Amino acid sequence: MILLVVPIGLVALPVSLVLAIGAGTLGGSGGCGVSAAAITVNHKIAGYDLDQLKIAATIITVGRQMYVPQRGQAIALMVAIGESGLRNLKHGDAVDNTTIGVFQQGAGYGGREQRLDPATAAEAFYIRMLRVPNWLTTTPTLVAHAVQINADPNHYTTFWSPAEHLLAALAGSAAGTCSVPVDARAAAAVLVAAIQQGNLNFLEARYQQQVINMANGTATPDCRIDGHVLQLIVVAVRTFQQVGVSDLNRRCTGTTPGAGKVSAHWKGKAVDFYALNRRSLTGADNLSVQLIHVLDPYAPHGSSVGQGQCREYANVNIGHLVNITSAFPDTCDHQHIQVP
């Protein structure tokens, strides 16, 4: 029997017993977070040998380091299976013999050494995948086709099931996206349940009441919360063990701090997170950065975050984002998220 232990942050992996798949500190539920995994296998998983599993583990690890949801990790595995059978090929195929590596990438992806490094190749794939419009809800093979630009858009269809199985076996989870309700009232209902379970807390009861009224369908026009904001809070609740919210719709409360009536809070289009996992946020701490990356795939394109100067002063680079396109200064005692 072989024990596959899963620490985060490992990309250069030994071929022996330890495969890095990624273990995080998020600890939520509902398939949104990054969970630890330690798996005992009988040398192979679904017919894949240790070299192939090493490559699969690297792909998952890189995805987790980039905060790519599990569905995205499965798409990357699907492409790697379909292109190379999870092997780091130094040659292409009969159609194009210039492509190389696990993802069969061409010269546009970098030099030969970069394309033959599974971690670098995986990162390059994820960056392009995250730019595909609506990739979270688009059929996986069409997402892959948009990145790979292969002849047959349905080429990867048969590799989706093996990718899901491999991700579940290695990471101990399914490949589905975080389960997010489709409308504001349904999202608010999920949040009410989180309040009752003690997973969602508010600094002020009046903001908690706004969520309850949205769930009950009794919110007045001035007190409504944008459905996207509620969905993002759902993602946070299903990712982290505990979520603390300090601010929602200010028009409802008549408060005008900071940007006043110009603030997205006045329109019910913003949320301030003051704590995650019972740790205070500063906008520049690791949990604030994790939160931003976790929410980015689910945020409407053109969303914004606060605390830009907090991260600048702390020399914290927020990294690559897709849907959150701008940042602005804000007080360094929470993490502000707003939608267009």
N, C-alpha and C positions, 0 to 999 in steps of 0.2 A: 504493500500500500504506500502511496506517496502523498505527503501532506503539502498542499499548495497554500501558502500563507500570503495574505494580501495587504501589504503596507502601502500607503500612498507615497508618491514622490519618487518611486523607483522606475526608471525607464531602461537603464542599462542593466540587463538581467543575466544572471548565471543560467547555464543550461541545465543545471542539476535539479534541485528539489523546490526552489522557491520561485514562484511566479508572482510578479507584482500586478495586482488588479486594482488596488485602490481602496483604502479605508478612510473614511472621513469622520468628522465630528458633528455632523448635522443631526443624525439620529431621529428623523421624523417618521411619518407613516404615509401611506398612500402612494408610494412609488416615486416621490419627488426627490428624495434626499440621496445621499451617498452612504451606504452602509458597509460595515466591515464584513469580511468574508474569509473564512478559513475552511478549505474544502479538502476532504480526503477522497482521492480517486484511485482507481486501479490502472494506473499508468496512462490510460487513454480516456478521453471523453468523446463520445459519439464518433469514435473512430479516428479522432485527431491525436497525433503523437505529441511528445513533449515540445518539439521544435515548433509545431503549429500552435500549440497552446501558449507557448511563450509569446508568439506574435499576437495572438488574440488578446492575451493579458496586457500587452503593451498598448494595443489599440484602445482597450477599455480604460487603462490607466490615464492615457493622454486625454481621452474624452472627459474623464472625471476631473482631471486637473484644469480643464477648460470649462468645467461646469456644464457640459453638454448633457441634456436629459438622456435617459436610458434608451429612448426610441432612436436618438441620434447615434448612440453607441452601437445599437443593433444594425442600423443602416450601414455604418462603417464596416462592421463585421461582414454584413451581407456582400458588400462590394469586394472586400478582401477575399472572401470565399469564392465569389464569382470570377474575380480577375486572376487569382493566383493559387486558389486552394489553400490560402494562409501560408504561402511559401514566399520567401524573399528571392524572387526570380531575377537573374541577371540578364534576362533576354525578354523580348516581346513575344508576340504570337504571329501567326501567318498573315494576319491583316496589317499589323504594324509592329515591326521588329525593333522600333526605336524606343518603345516603352519598356520600363523596367520596374522592379520592386514589387512589394506586396499589392499595391494599388495599380500597378502597371501605368505609372505616370510618365508623361513625356517631358521634354526639355523645359517646357514652360513652368514646371514645378521646381526647377533648380538643377544643380549639378548632379553628376552620377552618384557621388558619395551621399548627398542629401536624400536622393530618391531611394537609395538602397539602405537607408536607416529607417527602420519601421516606425520609430517614434516621430521623426521629422516628417515622414510621409503621411502618417496619421494626422498630425497637426495640420498639414497642408490640405488634406481632404476635409477635415472638420471646418476649417476657415471658409472653404468654398461652399460646403454644404449649408452652413449657417446663413449664407447669403441667398439661398434659394427661397423665393417668396413662399410663405405658407408651408414651409417644409414639414412642420409638425403634423399637419393634417393632410398632406399630399401622400398619395400611394408611394410606399418606399422605393419601388423600382423607378418611378418617375423622378424622385428626388435624386437617386443615384445617377440616372441618365442625364439630368441637368448638370451634374458635376462632371461626369466622365465623358459625356458627349459621344456615346457609343452608337453604333448603327441601329440597334434594336432597343427601343425604350422599355420593352418587357423582359429584357435579357436577365435581369436579376431576380425576377419573380420566384423562381424555384429555389433561390438561395435564402429567401427571407425566413422560412421556417427553421432551417439549420442555424441561422444567425440568432434567432430568438432562443432556440434550445441551448446554444453555446453560451449566450449571455446569462441565461438563467442558471446554467450549471456552474459557471465560473463566478458570477457575481451574486448568485443567490436571489435573483429577482427577475421579474418579467420585463419585456422590452417596451411595455406601453408607456405613454406619456403620463405625466402627472394628471390625475383626474380632476378637471376643472369644470364646474357647472357652466352651462351655456348662457344663463341670464343672471341679472343682478339679484333677483329675489332668491333664486336657488343658491347662489353663492353666499348670500347673507344667511340663509338657513344653515349652511355648513358652518359658518362662523359662529352662529348662536350655539350650535352643538359644541364647538371648540371652547366657547366661553363657559358653558356648563361643565365641561370636562377639566377646566382649569388650564387649558393650553393657550388661551388667548386672553390677555389682560389689557386693561385700559387705565391710563393715569387718571382719567376723569370719567365719571359715570355718564355724563351727557353724550360723550362720543360712543360709548357702548350702546346707549339707547338709540342712537342713529342707526346702528347695525340691526338692532332688534326691530325697529320700525320698518326698515327695508325688508326684513324677513316676513314681517306681518302684513306688508302691503299698505301700511298706514303712514308712511313718510310723506310729509308735505313737499311741494315743489322746491322750497328753499332749503330743505333738509335732505334731499336725495344725494346718494353717493353713486358716482359713476360705476357702471357694472365692471369695467376693466379694473378699477381700483379694488373692488371687492374680490375679483378673481385673483389678483396678485396677492392679496392677503391670504386667500385660500392656499395658494402655492406656498407661501411662507409658512403657514400653519402645518401644511403637510410635509414640509421639509425640516423644520426645526422643532425641537422638543417644546419650546415655549416661545411665544411671540408677545411682545409688548408694544402697544400702539398708543401714541400720545396725542395725535391730532388727525381730524378728518375734515368734515364740512364746517368751515368757520362762519359761513353765512347763516347757518342754522343757529349758531351760538352768539353771533353778533360781535365776535372778536376780530381785531384787525392788527395783529402784531406783524413785524417784518414787512413784507410787501403789501400789506393791507388788502384792499379789495382787488388788487391786481393779481394776488396770489392764486395759484390753482386750487388752493384750499377753499377759496370763496366760491368756487364753482363745483366743489365736491369731486375734484379730479386729482386729489393728492392724498397721500398718507405719510405720516411720520412714524417710523419705527424707533422706539427708544431703547429696546432691549431684545436680545435673542438668547435663548438658553440661559436666561437670568443674568446675562452680562450686558452692561450698559454699552451703547453704541456711540462712536465718535465720528463716524463717516470715513475714518481712515484705518480702523481696526480690521482684523482679518474677517470677522463675522459680517461687518458692513460690506466688505468687498465680495464675500461669498453671497450675501443676499442679493446684491446687484446682479451678479452673474447668474444666480438661480432664477431671478425674475426676468432677465433679459429675453429669453426665448418666448415667454408668454406675454410680454408687454406689447402694446401697439407700436408700430414703427413711428419714431419721432418722439418717444417718451424721453423724460429728462430725470436727472438725479441732482440732489443738492450736495453740499459739503465739498465742492470742488477744491476750494482753498485749503480745507482741512487735509486732504490727501496730498496736495502740493507741498504744504509745510512739512508733512511727515515723509515726503519723498516716496509716496505710495503710488505706484502705477496701476491704474484700474484695468489695463489690458484690453483685449479685443472684445467689442460688443457689437451687436447687430441692430437691435431695435431701440436701445437706449442710445440716443445720438448726441446728447449734449449734457453738460454739467454746469452748475452755477454755485456761487458762494452761499453758504448758510451756516448757522451756528453748529458748533462741533459737539453737540450733545444728543444727536439722533441721526437717522438716515432718512432723508426725504426722497420720495419717489412720486413722480407725477406723470399723467398720461395726457396726450394731446386733446 
